[in-house]
Amino acid sequence: WDLKGKLLKQPVYNLLGGKVRDRVPAYCSRLYALEDLDALAAEARGYVKQGFRVLKQRFGFSPIDGVEGMNRNVALIRTVREAVGDDIELAADAYMGWDYNYAVEMERRLRPYRLAWLEEPFLPDDLQSYVKLRAKSETLISCGEHEYTKQGFKHLIDIGAADILQPDANRVGGITEMKKICALAEAAGLPVYPHSNEAHNFHVIVS
């Protein structure tokens, strides 16, 4: 796609059908778990000051940490929510570290903090846990950065595993496959938030 754009002297988004927006929403994906909650709050306020209206942070604890870990996960989310207020969207990434029962309880405890989405609570092949959690959850569930084909995304859609799809153009084989995944998502009424921040994702989004 890049070579074709250079040969035709066109940005890739024109090859994909043309630009349909001049601005692209972006979220800040940092806020790793810290022992120092004051530092975590200051970091979050700093991103808001830069202009971000959506933040995504990380959970630091998993089932092996027990109830104390649950309480500490909640403290991480509460700290950022209180630091940025109610007008900022806040999401959080479990990075495949939970099991089903733990995720159900964590989602229940986190409802007061109105997460925009809960990302990758389970390993990518544990699709039944995704389906079951989505059925119970009041929080949107996202996944897909570790899925590799359009057939895989069709299966995620067909079984109702996610509210938000997050394909990675590098991992799915490039922009051609990304376009097909986006078409599947559109047909199913699901949003696509491409994983990672490479320039090719911008061209997909802006087109």
C-alpha positions as CSV (number, residue, x, y, z in Angstrom):
1,W,0.0,0.0,0.0
2,D,2.8,2.4,0.8
3,L,4.6,1.7,-2.4
4,K,1.5,2.0,-4.5
5,G,0.8,5.4,-2.8
6,K,4.3,6.5,-3.7
7,L,4.0,5.4,-7.3
8,L,0.6,7.2,-7.7
9,K,1.7,10.1,-5.6
10,Q,-1.3,9.7,-3.3
11,P,-1.7,9.2,0.4
12,V,-2.9,5.7,1.3
13,Y,-6.2,7.0,2.6
14,N,-7.1,8.1,-0.9
15,L,-6.4,4.6,-2.2
16,L,-8.7,3.3,0.5
17,G,-11.6,5.4,-0.8
18,G,-10.7,8.9,0.3
19,K,-10.6,11.0,3.5
20,V,-13.9,11.2,5.3
21,R,-12.7,13.1,8.4
22,D,-10.2,15.8,9.2
23,R,-9.7,14.8,12.8
24,V,-9.2,11.4,14.4
25,P,-10.0,10.7,18.1
26,A,-7.0,9.4,20.0
27,Y,-6.6,8.0,23.5
28,C,-3.5,8.0,25.7
29,S,-2.5,4.4,26.4
30,R,-0.1,4.6,29.4
31,L,-0.8,4.8,33.2
32,Y,0.9,1.6,34.2
33,A,0.2,0.4,37.7
34,L,2.3,2.3,40.2
35,E,2.8,1.9,43.9
36,D,2.7,5.7,44.2
37,L,-0.9,6.6,43.6
38,D,-0.1,10.3,43.8
39,A,2.3,9.9,40.9
40,L,-0.4,8.0,39.0
41,A,-2.9,10.8,39.5
42,A,-0.3,13.4,38.5
43,E,0.4,11.4,35.3
44,A,-3.3,11.2,34.4
45,R,-3.8,14.9,35.0
46,G,-0.8,15.6,32.7
47,Y,-2.4,13.8,29.8
48,V,-5.6,15.6,30.2
49,K,-3.7,18.9,30.2
50,Q,-2.1,17.8,26.9
51,G,-5.6,17.5,25.5
52,F,-6.5,13.9,25.7
53,R,-10.2,13.2,26.4
54,V,-9.8,9.4,26.7
55,L,-7.2,7.6,28.8
56,K,-6.4,3.9,29.1
57,Q,-4.6,2.5,32.1
58,R,-3.3,-0.9,33.2
59,F,-4.4,-3.2,36.0
60,G,-1.5,-4.4,38.1
61,F,-3.0,-7.4,39.9
62,S,-4.5,-10.7,39.0
63,P,-6.2,-13.8,40.6
64,I,-2.9,-14.8,42.2
65,D,-3.0,-11.6,44.3
66,G,-6.4,-12.5,45.9
67,V,-8.8,-10.0,47.4
68,E,-6.0,-7.6,48.3
69,G,-5.1,-7.5,44.6
70,M,-8.7,-6.7,43.7
71,N,-8.7,-3.9,46.2
72,R,-5.5,-2.5,44.7
73,N,-6.9,-2.7,41.2
74,V,-9.9,-0.7,42.3
75,A,-7.6,1.8,44.0
76,L,-5.7,2.3,40.7
77,I,-8.9,3.0,38.8
78,R,-10.4,5.2,41.5
79,T,-7.2,7.2,41.7
80,V,-7.3,8.1,38.0
81,R,-11.1,8.7,37.9
82,E,-10.8,11.1,40.8
83,A,-7.8,12.8,39.3
84,V,-9.4,13.5,35.9
85,G,-13.1,13.9,36.8
86,D,-16.2,12.5,35.1
87,D,-15.9,14.2,31.7
88,I,-12.8,12.1,30.7
89,E,-13.4,8.7,29.3
90,L,-11.3,6.0,31.1
91,A,-10.6,2.5,29.9
92,A,-8.4,-0.2,31.4
93,D,-6.4,-3.1,30.1
94,A,-6.1,-6.4,32.0
95,Y,-3.6,-7.8,29.4
96,M,-5.0,-11.3,29.4
97,G,-4.3,-11.8,33.1
98,W,-7.6,-12.8,34.6
99,D,-9.9,-15.8,34.8
100,Y,-13.7,-15.8,34.5
101,N,-14.7,-15.6,38.1
102,Y,-12.1,-12.9,38.9
103,A,-13.2,-10.8,35.9
104,V,-16.9,-11.0,36.9
105,E,-16.1,-9.8,40.4
106,M,-13.7,-7.1,39.2
107,E,-16.2,-5.7,36.6
108,R,-18.8,-5.5,39.4
109,R,-16.5,-3.6,41.7
110,L,-15.5,-1.2,38.9
111,R,-18.9,-0.2,37.8
112,P,-19.0,3.0,39.9
113,Y,-16.0,4.3,37.9
114,R,-17.8,4.0,34.6
115,L,-15.0,2.5,32.5
116,A,-15.4,3.1,28.7
117,W,-14.3,-0.5,28.1
118,L,-12.5,-3.4,29.8
119,E,-9.7,-4.7,27.5
120,E,-8.5,-8.3,27.1
121,P,-9.4,-9.8,30.5
122,F,-8.6,-13.3,29.2
123,L,-6.2,-15.2,27.0
124,P,-7.2,-14.7,23.4
125,D,-8.2,-18.4,22.9
126,D,-10.5,-18.4,26.0
127,L,-13.5,-17.3,23.9
128,Q,-16.1,-18.8,26.1
129,S,-15.0,-16.6,29.0
130,Y,-15.4,-13.6,26.7
131,V,-18.9,-14.6,25.7
132,K,-20.0,-15.3,29.3
133,L,-18.5,-12.1,30.7
134,R,-20.0,-10.0,28.0
135,A,-23.4,-11.4,28.8
136,K,-23.0,-10.4,32.5
137,S,-21.0,-7.2,32.2
138,E,-22.3,-3.6,32.3
139,T,-18.9,-2.5,31.0
140,L,-18.1,-2.9,27.3
141,I,-15.6,-5.7,26.6
142,S,-12.8,-5.3,24.0
143,C,-10.4,-7.7,22.4
144,G,-8.8,-8.6,19.1
145,E,-5.2,-7.4,19.2
146,H,-4.1,-11.1,19.3
147,E,-6.4,-12.3,16.6
148,Y,-4.7,-12.9,13.2
149,T,-7.3,-13.5,10.4
150,K,-10.6,-12.2,9.1
151,Q,-12.0,-15.7,9.8
152,G,-11.0,-15.3,13.5
153,F,-12.7,-11.9,13.7
154,K,-15.8,-13.3,12.0
155,H,-15.9,-16.0,14.7
156,L,-15.5,-13.4,17.5
157,I,-18.4,-11.5,16.0
158,D,-20.6,-14.6,15.4
159,I,-20.3,-15.8,19.0
160,G,-20.7,-12.4,20.6
161,A,-17.3,-12.3,22.3
162,A,-16.7,-8.5,22.2
163,D,-18.4,-5.1,22.1
164,I,-15.3,-3.5,20.6
165,L,-12.8,-5.1,18.1
166,Q,-9.2,-4.1,18.2
167,P,-7.3,-5.7,15.2
168,D,-3.7,-4.9,14.7
169,A,-2.8,-4.3,11.0
170,N,0.7,-5.7,11.5
171,R,-0.6,-8.9,13.0
172,V,-3.6,-9.5,10.6
173,G,-1.4,-9.3,7.5
174,G,-1.7,-5.6,6.6
175,I,-4.2,-3.1,5.4
176,T,-5.9,-5.3,2.9
177,E,-7.0,-7.8,5.6
178,M,-7.7,-4.8,8.0
179,K,-10.2,-3.4,5.5
180,K,-12.0,-6.8,5.4
181,I,-12.2,-7.0,9.2
182,C,-13.5,-3.4,9.3
183,A,-16.2,-4.4,6.8
184,L,-17.2,-7.4,9.0
185,A,-17.4,-5.2,12.0
186,E,-19.5,-2.5,10.2
187,A,-21.9,-5.2,9.1
188,A,-22.2,-6.4,12.7
189,G,-22.6,-2.8,14.1
190,L,-19.4,-3.1,16.1
191,P,-16.8,-0.3,16.4
192,V,-13.1,-0.9,15.5
193,Y,-10.3,0.7,17.6
194,P,-7.1,-0.4,15.8
195,H,-4.4,-1.7,18.1
196,S,-1.3,0.4,18.4
197,N,-0.4,3.8,17.0
198,E,1.4,3.2,13.7
199,A,0.8,5.6,10.8
200,H,-1.0,2.9,8.7
201,N,-3.8,2.8,11.3
202,F,-4.3,6.5,10.8
203,H,-4.9,6.0,7.1
204,V,-7.4,3.2,7.8
205,I,-9.3,5.4,10.3
206,V,-9.3,8.6,8.3
207,S,-10.6,6.8,5.3
